[in-house]
Amino acid sequence: MLMLIACATLKVIALKRLGYSLLYSTGRKERLSQLYSTFHHLVVAVLADTSDIKECFHDRDCVLTENNPRGIPAWKLFSFHFWNSADNPLGRKWTLSPELVSPLFRIETLPDEDSVHWMQWKDTYNTYLGYSIEPQCSRHPFIPPDARPAQAFVYSKEVKNFQGNEYTWATDFFAAASAAAGVQFIAGVKQTPLPEFFPDSVTNVGFMPQAEFYETIARSRVVVGIGRPTTSPTAYDALCLGVPFINPIISVPPVRICIFLILSTYTICVPPQWDKNHPTDRTRWNSQHNTLKHLDPPYVYNVFRDDKEGFVNAVVQATKTPIGSFVLPAMRMSAVEVRMAAILETDWRAEAAELLADRKASRVGE
């Protein structure tokens, strides 16, 4: 069986281990269409970036139509998409996601706020394929904690992330934590000279090439998030290299946005972000890394925004409590292979027929 791929990713490793032959396209839809036309009966799926999939879907010379019988069936087109939103013409099921995170929740009724039970609704998920940091991590030797300098790495390549609504630590937090833990805070920010709002107690070592960047993480005692970038793979890299991660819980005034579904007993709501009346309810936390908010010390230290004492304690505990290499089970290559196999063995033609029937019934997409 063949796979037609318009972008090179770590998924190639999983596909090869599963025994699939791969065809590569340069990304131009003409080349994509030509390759499929040559091997169309053997191709089980086309995996590409969102823009390439949309371009093919809306091109009658690329997608299967009555006038283009050798075109690519829409149900074979899968989009790689990093964010939570659906980004494929056929919706969420054909949108391949690196994270199992859904922005929407379901509740049966609208009771008082204090008694709301939030739960993620499976229909709001994209198809979770995920990825593994094991191949990249394995290229870098594990540095024993006692051989590392007394440094804490503050992660953000962009200086703009050190201010704004999602920036989580006051500048004096770093000085207090540095004194308490006996560590130096460093960062690898691109921009120079640094603006006035950049923390004085954080030393910028400048933007680093990839190999040096990983070496810096591996030699650190802890990696500190500041609110952005969200869901960055760097936190996974740190854990794999044996470095704990401080995950900020971003506090904003609770906002409840609900969508009432016509002819449905359900109401879909976006949950409030960190309810101060229920501080331990992680389903209502909005953190820099929502996948890792479910982990605990000594691997992940979840700290509420503007909590100076919590921040200082987290830095102290993380730097004096070493960990070994840790990879989430779902992010191992073996797990990616299992999910990839399940995706490719699904009857997507039947799924598409069901989707078409639903859309016709609701008159969506006509």
Wavefront OBJ file of the C-alpha trace (Angstrom):
o trace
v 0.000 0.000 0.000
v 1.163 3.530 -0.766
v 1.071 6.815 1.133
v 1.228 10.119 -0.736
v 2.854 12.789 1.423
v 3.251 16.474 0.597
v 5.275 17.354 3.697
v 8.109 15.550 5.463
v 7.589 14.914 9.183
v 8.428 12.376 11.864
v 5.275 10.555 10.744
v 7.445 9.071 7.994
v 9.212 6.926 10.594
v 5.909 5.486 11.793
v 4.691 4.850 8.244
v 7.851 3.006 7.265
v 7.693 0.855 10.389
v 4.096 -0.021 9.505
v 5.216 -1.239 6.092
v 3.783 1.519 3.904
v 5.602 2.736 0.817
v 5.804 6.518 0.595
v 5.442 8.880 -2.334
v 6.639 12.446 -1.847
v 5.193 15.494 -3.536
v 6.856 18.896 -3.731
v 3.618 20.476 -2.538
v 2.445 21.710 -5.938
v -1.053 20.389 -6.543
v -0.222 19.507 -10.153
v 2.504 17.142 -8.981
v 0.268 15.795 -6.230
v -2.500 15.069 -8.707
v -0.093 13.475 -11.182
v 1.360 11.109 -8.593
v -2.064 10.059 -7.392
v -3.311 9.501 -10.928
v -0.408 7.124 -11.549
v -0.910 4.996 -8.437
v -4.462 5.867 -7.430
v -5.734 2.350 -6.637
v -2.783 1.771 -4.308
v -2.859 5.085 -2.420
v -4.738 4.805 0.880
v -4.316 8.402 2.060
v -2.833 11.775 1.197
v -1.240 13.626 4.131
v -0.353 17.273 3.620
v -0.367 20.716 5.167
v -3.734 22.432 5.398
v -3.086 24.896 2.576
v -2.174 22.102 0.140
v -5.251 20.053 1.048
v -7.601 23.009 0.626
v -6.020 23.957 -2.678
v -6.500 20.436 -4.030
v -10.033 20.108 -2.646
v -11.187 23.241 -4.471
v -9.409 22.381 -7.730
v -11.478 20.210 -10.088
v -8.282 19.067 -11.778
v -6.982 17.697 -8.470
v -9.959 16.291 -6.566
v -12.163 13.419 -7.736
v -15.210 14.599 -9.705
v -17.413 13.185 -12.447
v -15.230 14.969 -14.985
v -11.986 13.939 -13.275
v -12.351 10.214 -12.508
v -8.644 9.825 -11.679
v -8.671 12.686 -9.196
v -8.074 12.290 -5.458
v -11.208 11.388 -3.469
v -11.895 14.034 -0.837
v -12.101 11.359 1.838
v -8.422 10.493 1.261
v -7.240 14.064 1.962
v -5.925 14.629 5.510
v -4.636 17.941 6.879
v -1.814 18.417 9.378
v -2.960 21.213 11.702
v -1.270 22.269 14.952
v -4.156 24.154 16.562
v -7.495 23.081 18.072
v -9.704 24.248 15.216
v -10.908 21.996 12.401
v -8.961 22.851 9.250
v -10.038 20.448 6.542
v -12.969 20.797 4.121
v -14.452 17.610 5.602
v -14.041 18.764 9.184
v -12.407 17.524 12.360
v -12.076 13.838 11.550
v -9.859 14.640 8.570
v -7.810 17.168 10.577
v -4.762 15.476 12.120
v -3.775 17.023 15.433
v -0.498 16.818 17.375
v -2.286 17.301 20.709
v -5.344 15.712 22.298
v -6.859 19.015 23.395
v -10.426 20.186 22.842
v -11.575 23.769 23.450
v -15.223 22.801 23.917
v -17.070 21.090 26.730
v -20.533 19.588 27.119
v -23.032 19.875 29.947
v -26.543 18.447 30.153
v -28.246 21.604 31.458
v -27.359 25.057 32.697
v -27.373 24.723 36.493
v -25.888 27.184 38.930
v -22.254 28.008 38.215
v -21.045 26.242 41.355
v -22.575 22.923 40.312
v -21.472 22.835 36.678
v -19.711 19.599 35.776
v -17.405 20.173 32.829
v -16.205 17.385 30.584
v -14.552 17.363 27.216
v -16.844 16.319 24.397
v -15.237 13.822 22.045
v -16.934 15.311 18.977
v -14.948 18.526 19.452
v -11.634 16.746 18.950
v -9.655 16.641 15.765
v -8.213 13.217 14.951
v -5.324 12.772 17.341
v -2.225 11.540 15.553
v 0.347 13.183 17.790
v 4.097 13.094 17.415
v 7.158 11.849 19.244
v 10.191 13.747 20.478
v 12.129 10.509 21.032
v 14.143 10.613 17.763
v 15.296 14.196 18.395
v 15.871 13.642 22.104
v 17.957 10.506 21.535
v 20.550 12.556 19.637
v 21.509 14.394 22.814
v 23.238 12.692 25.743
v 21.611 12.820 29.158
v 23.599 15.137 31.425
v 23.561 14.052 35.091
v 21.931 16.752 37.248
v 25.020 17.143 39.433
v 27.083 17.888 36.311
v 24.864 20.778 35.235
v 25.539 24.429 36.036
v 23.161 26.214 38.402
v 21.000 27.628 35.631
v 17.292 27.838 34.865
v 16.198 28.316 31.263
v 13.351 30.770 30.636
v 11.728 29.669 27.418
v 10.703 32.205 24.791
v 12.504 33.107 21.604
v 10.399 36.260 21.221
v 10.921 39.201 23.563
v 7.294 40.293 23.063
v 6.193 37.321 25.178
v 7.703 38.988 28.253
v 4.777 41.404 28.359
v 1.066 41.402 27.563
v -2.062 39.737 28.890
v -0.618 36.225 28.935
v 2.742 37.071 30.512
v 2.544 35.495 33.956
v 5.453 36.589 36.186
v 6.344 40.002 37.600
v 9.977 40.935 36.956
v 10.946 40.664 40.642
v 9.899 36.986 40.703
v 13.123 35.992 38.968
v 15.346 37.857 41.418
v 13.563 36.277 44.380
v 13.748 32.767 42.905
v 17.387 33.221 41.918
v 18.300 34.147 45.486
v 16.261 31.330 47.029
v 17.392 28.557 44.663
v 20.914 29.778 43.936
v 20.428 29.624 40.167
v 20.944 32.001 37.273
v 18.054 32.564 34.876
v 18.966 32.631 31.191
v 16.920 33.026 28.009
v 17.547 32.737 24.274
v 15.702 35.759 22.901
v 16.196 36.869 19.292
v 15.837 40.617 19.629
v 18.590 43.017 20.656
v 18.879 45.439 22.302
v 16.462 44.272 24.961
v 13.518 46.524 25.867
v 13.074 47.996 29.331
v 10.345 45.521 30.283
v 12.719 42.544 29.972
v 13.516 41.175 33.477
v 16.860 42.381 34.840
v 17.488 39.048 36.565
v 17.302 37.067 33.301
v 20.468 36.938 31.189
v 19.827 36.752 27.466
v 22.331 34.460 25.736
v 20.801 35.209 22.341
v 19.089 33.138 19.692
v 20.761 29.734 19.311
v 21.072 27.176 16.512
v 19.049 24.031 17.167
v 21.920 21.880 18.461
v 23.053 24.590 20.872
v 19.457 25.194 21.956
v 18.995 21.542 22.947
v 22.381 21.524 24.663
v 21.346 24.560 26.719
v 18.127 22.861 27.798
v 19.949 19.639 28.678
v 22.394 21.586 30.872
v 19.628 23.406 32.768
v 18.088 22.471 36.115
v 14.585 23.611 35.119
v 12.759 25.125 32.129
v 10.429 27.993 33.011
v 7.373 28.914 30.953
v 6.150 32.516 30.911
v 2.703 32.096 29.306
v 3.675 31.926 25.647
v 4.357 30.188 23.306
v 1.492 27.829 24.064
v 1.782 24.044 23.761
v 5.404 24.273 22.681
v 7.303 21.001 22.078
v 10.161 22.476 24.134
v 8.458 21.377 27.355
v 8.376 17.778 26.087
v 12.017 18.060 25.016
v 12.971 19.276 28.477
v 11.282 16.351 30.225
v 12.917 13.872 27.852
v 16.294 15.440 28.655
v 15.594 15.113 32.380
v 14.664 18.751 33.032
v 11.471 19.679 34.963
v 9.058 22.247 33.532
v 7.282 25.112 35.313
v 3.874 25.477 33.667
v 2.070 28.806 34.252
v -1.669 28.722 34.877
v -2.926 31.824 33.119
v -5.603 33.539 35.176
v -8.147 35.784 33.523
v -11.614 36.799 34.708
v -13.952 33.810 34.249
v -15.796 34.045 30.940
v -18.500 31.640 29.965
v -19.388 31.343 26.289
v -22.175 28.939 25.403
v -23.735 27.803 22.146
v -27.263 26.426 22.369
v -27.771 23.619 19.866
v -31.109 23.659 18.100
v -33.061 20.398 18.479
v -30.486 19.176 20.997
v -30.554 18.568 24.727
v -26.971 19.761 25.012
v -25.329 23.107 25.425
v -21.729 23.546 24.280
v -19.642 25.852 26.423
v -16.126 27.156 26.546
v -15.209 26.809 30.233
v -14.006 29.673 32.413
v -10.244 29.970 32.695
v -9.142 29.194 36.246
v -11.954 29.616 38.727
v -10.421 31.001 41.924
v -13.248 29.379 43.877
v -12.176 25.967 42.566
v -8.387 26.313 42.243
v -7.700 22.567 42.104
v -10.153 21.842 39.269
v -7.700 21.349 36.416
v -10.435 21.081 33.801
v -10.936 24.807 34.347
v -7.272 25.729 34.132
v -5.957 27.446 31.058
v -2.213 26.942 31.166
v 0.674 27.545 28.826
v 0.804 23.817 28.198
v -2.632 22.272 28.701
v -1.482 18.727 28.020
v 1.086 18.911 30.805
v -1.201 20.585 33.350
v -2.330 17.100 34.389
v 1.177 16.127 35.539
v 2.632 16.835 38.970
v 6.063 17.384 40.538
v 8.809 16.409 40.190
v 8.124 16.546 36.429
v 5.753 19.490 36.020
v 5.160 22.317 38.488
v 1.861 24.085 37.762
v 1.961 27.605 39.199
v -0.810 30.187 39.157
v -0.119 33.489 37.493
v 1.159 36.231 39.829
v 1.791 33.693 42.630
v 5.258 34.808 43.709
v 5.559 32.354 46.578
v 4.399 29.480 44.381
v 6.858 30.462 41.660
v 9.821 30.691 44.017
v 8.943 27.388 45.685
v 8.592 25.680 42.302
v 12.033 26.862 41.187
v 13.589 25.754 44.479
v 11.945 22.326 44.414
v 12.609 21.722 40.712
v 16.296 22.594 40.963
v 16.924 20.401 43.998
v 14.765 17.436 42.918
v 16.385 15.853 39.845
v 14.459 13.655 37.434
v 15.446 11.103 34.839
v 14.423 11.161 31.204
v 10.632 11.189 30.939
v 8.471 10.804 27.829
v 4.685 10.758 27.980
v 3.477 7.281 26.954
v 1.306 8.837 24.230
v 4.390 10.508 22.736
v 6.487 7.400 22.276
v 7.092 6.295 18.698
v 5.296 3.032 19.438
v 2.159 4.982 20.413
v 2.339 7.117 17.263
v 2.559 3.934 15.197
v -0.551 2.500 16.867
v -2.563 5.663 16.185
v -1.282 5.936 12.620
v -2.283 2.338 11.927
v -5.760 2.920 13.360
v -6.236 6.009 11.192
v -5.156 4.273 7.991
v -7.292 1.209 8.689
v -10.470 3.265 9.167
v -13.101 3.104 6.423
v -12.958 6.796 5.538
v -15.172 6.384 2.504
v -17.976 5.229 4.798
v -17.199 8.079 7.203
v -17.456 10.564 4.336
v -20.778 9.087 3.206
v -22.138 9.520 6.730
v -20.847 13.098 6.832
v -22.487 13.875 3.496
v -25.799 12.475 4.720
v -25.580 14.573 7.888
v -24.769 17.723 5.924
v -27.635 17.142 3.530
v -29.986 16.586 6.440
v -28.896 19.820 8.094
v -28.397 21.660 4.776
v -24.826 22.548 5.785
v -22.292 22.922 3.012
v -24.804 22.983 0.162
l 1 2 3 4 5 6 7 8 9 10 11 12 13 14 15 16 17 18 19 20 21 22 23 24 25 26 27 28 29 30 31 32 33 34 35 36 37 38 39 40 41 42 43 44 45 46 47 48 49 50 51 52 53 54 55 56 57 58 59 60 61 62 63 64 65 66 67 68 69 70 71 72 73 74 75 76 77 78 79 80 81 82 83 84 85 86 87 88 89 90 91 92 93 94 95 96 97 98 99 100 101 102 103 104 105 106 107 108 109 110 111 112 113 114 115 116 117 118 119 120 121 122 123 124 125 126 127 128 129 130 131 132 133 134 135 136 137 138 139 140 141 142 143 144 145 146 147 148 149 150 151 152 153 154 155 156 157 158 159 160 161 162 163 164 165 166 167 168 169 170 171 172 173 174 175 176 177 178 179 180 181 182 183 184 185 186 187 188 189 190 191 192 193 194 195 196 197 198 199 200 201 202 203 204 205 206 207 208 209 210 211 212 213 214 215 216 217 218 219 220 221 222 223 224 225 226 227 228 229 230 231 232 233 234 235 236 237 238 239 240 241 242 243 244 245 246 247 248 249 250 251 252 253 254 255 256 257 258 259 260 261 262 263 264 265 266 267 268 269 270 271 272 273 274 275 276 277 278 279 280 281 282 283 284 285 286 287 288 289 290 291 292 293 294 295 296 297 298 299 300 301 302 303 304 305 306 307 308 309 310 311 312 313 314 315 316 317 318 319 320 321 322 323 324 325 326 327 328 329 330 331 332 333 334 335 336 337 338 339 340 341 342 343 344 345 346 347 348 349 350 351 352 353 354 355 356 357 358 359 360 361 362 363 364 365 366
